[in-house]
C-alpha cells in the first residue's frame, strides 16, 4: 500500500509542476500593451464579414492575447453597413467607430 501511495503522490506533484511551468511560460509569451497601437477593421458596402472580424478581435482581446485599441473605419459603408457598424460599436464598448477622415486625424494625434 505504501509504494502505491508514494507513486500516486509523485504523479500528482509532477502534474502540478507541469501545470505551473505551462502557466509561467504562457505569461512570458503574452503580449504587452503598446501605446499607440491600433487594430483597424475596414467596413465596405453592406459590411459583409465585418462582424466576424470584430468578434474575433474582441475574443482575442478578452483572452488577453490582443492589447491594443480597436477601431472600425468606414471605408464606404452603405446604410445597412453603417447600421451594423453602429450596432457593433454599441455592443463592444472598446470599439471606436470613425470615418476615413477621423481615422487619419486619430492616427496623426497618436
C-alpha positions as CSV (number, residue, x, y, z in Angstrom):
1,X,0.0,0.0,0.0
2,X,2.8,2.4,0.9
3,X,4.6,2.2,-2.6
4,X,1.3,2.9,-4.4
5,X,0.7,5.9,-2.2
6,X,4.2,7.3,-2.9
7,X,3.8,6.7,-6.6
8,X,0.4,8.5,-6.6
9,X,1.8,11.5,-4.7
10,X,4.8,11.6,-7.1
11,X,2.4,11.6,-10.1
12,X,0.2,14.4,-8.6
13,X,3.3,16.5,-7.8
14,X,4.6,16.0,-11.4
15,X,1.2,17.1,-12.8
16,X,1.2,20.2,-10.6
17,X,4.8,21.1,-11.6
18,X,3.9,20.7,-15.3
19,X,0.8,23.0,-14.9
20,X,2.9,25.6,-13.1
21,X,5.6,25.6,-15.8
22,X,2.9,25.9,-18.5
23,X,1.2,28.8,-16.7
24,X,4.5,30.7,-16.2
25,X,5.6,30.1,-19.8
26,X,2.3,31.4,-21.2
27,X,2.6,34.5,-19.0
28,X,6.1,35.2,-20.5
29,X,4.7,34.9,-24.1
30,X,1.7,37.0,-23.6
31,X,1.9,40.3,-25.5
32,X,2.4,43.6,-23.6
33,X,0.3,46.7,-24.2
34,X,1.9,49.1,-26.6
35,X,0.9,52.8,-26.6
36,X,-0.3,54.0,-29.9
37,X,-1.0,50.5,-31.4
38,X,-4.3,50.2,-33.2
39,X,-6.2,47.4,-34.9
40,X,-8.3,48.8,-37.7
41,X,-11.2,46.9,-39.3
42,X,-12.3,48.5,-42.5
43,X,-16.0,48.3,-43.5
44,X,-17.1,48.3,-47.1
45,X,-20.5,48.1,-48.7
46,X,-23.0,46.2,-46.5
47,X,-20.3,45.2,-44.0
48,X,-20.0,41.6,-45.1
49,X,-17.6,39.8,-42.8
50,X,-17.2,42.9,-40.6
51,X,-19.0,41.5,-37.6
52,X,-16.9,38.3,-37.7
53,X,-13.7,40.2,-37.8
54,X,-14.7,42.5,-34.9
55,X,-15.9,39.5,-32.8
56,X,-12.6,37.7,-33.5
57,X,-10.6,40.7,-32.3
58,X,-12.8,41.2,-29.3
59,X,-12.4,37.5,-28.4
60,X,-8.6,37.8,-28.6
61,X,-8.8,40.9,-26.5
62,X,-10.9,39.2,-23.8
63,X,-8.3,36.3,-23.6
64,X,-5.5,38.8,-23.1
65,X,-3.9,38.0,-26.4
66,X,-4.5,41.3,-28.1
67,X,-3.7,44.5,-26.2
68,X,-4.4,47.5,-28.4
69,X,-7.2,49.9,-29.3
70,X,-9.8,48.7,-31.8
71,X,-11.2,50.9,-34.5
72,X,-14.0,50.3,-37.0
73,X,-13.3,52.5,-40.0
74,X,-16.0,53.4,-42.6
75,X,-14.4,52.7,-46.0
76,X,-17.6,53.2,-47.9
77,X,-20.4,51.6,-46.0
78,X,-23.9,51.8,-47.3
79,X,-27.0,52.3,-45.0
80,X,-27.1,48.6,-44.0
81,X,-23.4,48.5,-43.3
82,X,-23.5,51.7,-41.2
83,X,-26.4,50.3,-39.1
84,X,-24.3,47.2,-38.5
85,X,-21.3,49.3,-37.6
86,X,-23.3,51.4,-35.1
87,X,-24.7,48.2,-33.5
88,X,-21.2,46.7,-33.2
89,X,-19.9,49.9,-31.6
90,X,-22.8,49.9,-29.1
91,X,-22.3,46.2,-28.3
92,X,-18.5,46.4,-27.7
93,X,-17.5,49.4,-25.5
94,X,-13.8,49.4,-26.6
95,X,-14.6,49.7,-30.3
96,X,-14.3,53.1,-31.8
97,X,-16.4,53.9,-34.9
98,X,-15.0,56.5,-37.2
99,X,-14.9,57.8,-40.8
100,X,-11.8,57.8,-43.0
101,X,-11.0,61.5,-42.1
102,X,-11.4,60.9,-38.4
103,X,-9.2,57.8,-38.7
104,X,-6.4,59.9,-40.2
105,X,-6.8,62.5,-37.5
106,X,-6.7,60.0,-34.7
107,X,-3.6,58.2,-36.1
108,X,-1.8,61.5,-36.5
109,X,-2.6,62.6,-33.0
110,X,-1.2,59.4,-31.5
